[in-house]
């Protein structure tokens, strides 16, 4: 289950702004204990599936970083995953409410 959640969180992080992997990893690790490679593996898969694009940002001040940007296909995937998550959440809550 955590694997699918990481994909959802990454897409949600990128919905409003481009980010680099370490930045995304910091957000995820605030609440979910994952190792850094988990984020990189998911980012690679999301790029391969055309849900994200990766580009390098050159800077004189900072280290050159690889940034990720959500695509229109990625937005569709995000909406689909959010719908799945909401249905799952409602179903589990109904089940929990009916126990005892």
BAMAR-231575 format. One line per 2 residues: their letters; for each residue x, y, z of N, C-alpha, C, CB. Coordinates in pm, whole numbers, plus 50000, padded with zeros to 5 digits. Last residue first. Glycine has a CB too. Layout:
% BAMAR-231575
A = X,Y,Z,X,Y,Z,X,Y,Z,X,Y,Z  ...
END
This chain:
% BAMAR-231575
XX = 48203,49650,51599,48162,49676,51736,48075,49797,51737,48282,49696,51829  48234,49790,51291,48294,49693,51382,48265,49737,51523,48448,49678,51359
XX = 48140,50000,51145,48051,49886,51164,48109,49777,51255,48017,49827,51031  48353,50174,51121,48234,50219,51195,48139,50104,51227,48160,50326,51114
XX = 48522,50024,50957,48562,50050,51095,48443,50095,51181,48673,50155,51100  48375,50040,50715,48404,49911,50778,48437,49930,50927,48522,49840,50705
XX = 48385,50313,50669,48256,50247,50688,48274,50112,50757,48185,50229,50553  48664,50345,50639,48593,50412,50750,48455,50349,50775,48576,50563,50720
XX = 48703,50195,50405,48766,50153,50531,48697,50218,50650,48917,50187,50532  48552,50353,50223,48521,50212,50246,48579,50162,50378,48574,50126,50131
XX = 48687,50601,50231,48546,50590,50271,48507,50447,50304,48455,50643,50159  48943,50521,50135,48927,50586,50266,48783,50572,50317,48967,50735,50257
XX = 48879,50432,49877,48940,50341,49974,48918,50394,50116,49091,50324,49945  48785,50671,49764,48697,50555,49773,48748,50455,49876,48684,50486,49636
XX = 49022,50826,49784,48899,50869,49853,48801,50753,49868,48832,50985,49777  49195,50676,49616,49226,50696,49757,49100,50734,49836,49334,50805,49774
XX = 49066,50699,49367,49086,50567,49428,49110,50580,49578,49205,50494,49362  49090,50978,49338,48958,50916,49342,48966,50778,49406,48898,50906,49199
XX = 49367,51002,49328,49292,51069,49435,49152,51010,49450,49282,51220,49407  49422,50859,49094,49471,50808,49223,49399,50873,49340,49621,50832,49235
XX = 49298,51031,48906,49255,50892,48919,49297,50834,49054,49313,50807,48804  49448,51264,48941,49304,51265,48967,49249,51125,48986,49231,51335,48852
XX = 49701,51164,48862,49679,51217,48996,49531,51215,49031,49735,51360,49008  49651,51106,48592,49688,50998,48684,49664,51041,48829,49835,50956,48664
XX = 49608,51364,48498,49501,51264,48487,49526,51149,48584,49492,51211,48343  49861,51467,48549,49745,51526,48617,49626,51430,48612,49708,51663,48554
XX = 50010,51313,48372,50033,51300,48515,49919,51359,48596,50163,51368,48554  49920,51418,48133,49892,51277,48161,49911,51249,48311,49985,51185,48077
XX = 50034,51668,48160,49886,51658,48157,49844,51514,48183,49830,51707,48020  50306,51631,48401,50251,51648,48266,50098,51643,48272,50306,51537,48169
XX = 50504,51787,48650,50392,51700,48616,50343,51732,48476,50278,51714,48720  50852,51788,48672,50732,51864,48641,50623,51766,48600,50760,51970,48528
XX = 51155,51804,48853,51047,51723,48798,50924,51810,48783,51017,51601,48888  51504,51876,48813,51369,51911,48858,51267,51824,48787,51340,52060,48833
XX = 51821,51827,48915,51720,51772,48825,51584,51802,48886,51740,51616,48802  52050,52102,48956,51959,51999,49008,51865,51952,48898,51878,52053,49128
XX = 52362,52234,49013,52264,52200,48911,52180,52084,48960,52333,52166,48776  52390,52422,49313,52429,52303,49238,52322,52279,49132,52447,52177,49332
XX = 52355,52782,49285,52327,52649,49341,52391,52540,49257,52176,52626,49350  52459,52997,49132,52457,53004,49278,52443,52865,49340,52345,53094,49325
XX = 52426,52948,48869,52560,52986,48913,52571,52981,49065,52594,53126,48862  52243,52676,48736,52249,52793,48824,52393,52821,48860,52164,52771,48950
XX = 52016,52490,48543,52152,52539,48561,52150,52667,48642,52221,52562,48426  51816,52222,48587,51817,52368,48602,51959,52412,48632,51718,52414,48715
XX = 51702,51965,48385,51809,52014,48471,51808,52165,48469,51947,51959,48425  51396,51781,48406,51485,51874,48339,51590,51922,48438,51407,51994,48279
XX = 51153,51538,48343,51266,51578,48425,51351,51674,48342,51350,51455,48473  50801,51499,48361,50920,51523,48282,51030,51568,48378,50895,51630,48168
XX = 50557,51246,48440,50646,51357,48476,50748,51377,48367,50715,51332,48612  50424,51054,48313,50347,51132,48409,50426,51254,48455,50308,51045,48530
XX = 50555,50874,48148,50518,51005,48092,50424,51086,48183,50453,50986,47958  50666,50652,48252,50524,50643,48215,50467,50775,48162,50443,50599,48335
XX = 50919,50748,48315,50906,50646,48210,50762,50634,48161,50955,50510,48262  50848,50916,48530,50903,50974,48407,50887,50876,48291,51053,51012,48425
XX = 50766,50723,48714,50670,50825,48671,50718,50895,48543,50650,50929,48783  51005,50583,48751,50888,50515,48694,50787,50616,48640,50822,50425,48800
XX = 51160,50784,48872,51203,50723,48746,51086,50656,48675,51316,50619,48771  51012,50826,49106,51028,50935,49009,51068,50879,48873,51134,51036,49057
XX = 51045,50576,49233,50912,50621,49190,50920,50733,49088,50830,50666,49311  51321,50584,49280,51263,50475,49200,51126,50516,49147,51252,50345,49284
XX = 51337,50810,49448,51404,50809,49317,51348,50701,49225,51554,50788,49335  51191,50723,49673,51145,50839,49596,51206,50837,49457,51180,50970,49668
XX = 51353,50511,49756,51212,50489,49724,51158,50602,49637,51128,50476,49852  51595,50620,49829,51588,50548,49702,51444,50521,49660,51664,50415,49713
XX = 51553,50725,50083,51562,50816,49971,51548,50744,49837,51694,50889,49975  51304,50538,50266,51443,50574,50235,51444,50655,50106,51534,50446,50222
XX = 51044,50652,50487,51092,50587,50364,51239,50619,50347,51010,50635,50239  50793,50705,50695,50932,50664,50701,50969,50587,50575,50959,50578,50827
XX = 50594,50984,50662,50609,50842,50625,50757,50809,50625,50544,50812,50486  50616,51253,50741,50508,51170,50795,50521,51020,50766,50378,51218,50741
XX = 50846,51360,50641,50787,51426,50757,50682,51337,50822,50725,51561,50717  50907,51230,50407,50965,51179,50531,50918,51252,50656,51113,51186,50524
XX = 50783,51391,50213,50731,51258,50242,50780,51209,50377,50772,51159,50132  50950,51619,50220,50806,51631,50246,50749,51495,50288,50732,51684,50122
XX = 51198,51510,50145,51182,51575,50275,51035,51586,50314,51246,51715,50273  51142,51425,49882,51174,51327,49984,51157,51385,50125,51316,51276,49966
XX = 51117,51669,49752,51001,51580,49761,51022,51479,49875,50977,51506,49627  51384,51754,49775,51275,51837,49828,51149,51752,49849,51246,51956,49733
XX = 51518,51562,49629,51546,51576,49772,51435,51654,49843,51681,51645,49793  51416,51605,49363,51389,51482,49439,51410,51498,49589,51476,51371,49388
XX = 51266,51929,49304,51372,51831,49286,51352,51718,49388,51512,51896,49301  50966,52054,49143,51050,52029,49260,51162,51933,49223,50967,51973,49377
XX = 50722,52282,49027,50828,52187,48997,50916,52175,49121,50911,52233,48873  50390,52310,49164,50523,52363,49135,50621,52250,49107,50574,52448,49253
XX = 50143,52186,49183,50147,52332,49175,50285,52391,49150,50093,52390,49299  50191,51908,49173,50072,51965,49110,50086,52116,49087,49948,51937,49195
XX = 50388,51781,49309,50425,51849,49184,50307,51917,49115,50487,51750,49090  50259,51660,49521,50363,51760,49548,50392,51844,49425,50492,51691,49595
XX = 50102,51475,49378,50037,51585,49448,50137,51697,49480,49970,51535,49578  50300,51296,49292,50220,51370,49194,50153,51491,49258,50114,51278,49132
XX = 50388,51206,49547,50480,51273,49454,50402,51356,49352,50568,51169,49381  50153,51087,49647,50211,51202,49715,50307,51278,49623,50284,51158,49842
XX = 50116,50873,49463,50013,50975,49482,50073,51102,49543,49900,50922,49570  50352,50727,49512,50323,50780,49378,50222,50894,49387,50270,50668,49285
XX = 50308,50658,49779,50424,50741,49744,50402,50804,49607,50556,50657,49745  50091,50488,49759,50074,50616,49827,50188,50711,49792,50067,50596,49979
XX = 50197,50262,49643,50100,50342,49569,50079,50480,49629,49969,50269,49563  50363,50181,49862,50417,50205,49728,50324,50294,49646,50441,50071,49656
XX = 50198,50125,50075,50283,50243,50082,50336,50281,49944,50399,50219,50178  50082,49881,50000,50000,50000,50000,50087,50126,50000,49906,50000,50121
END
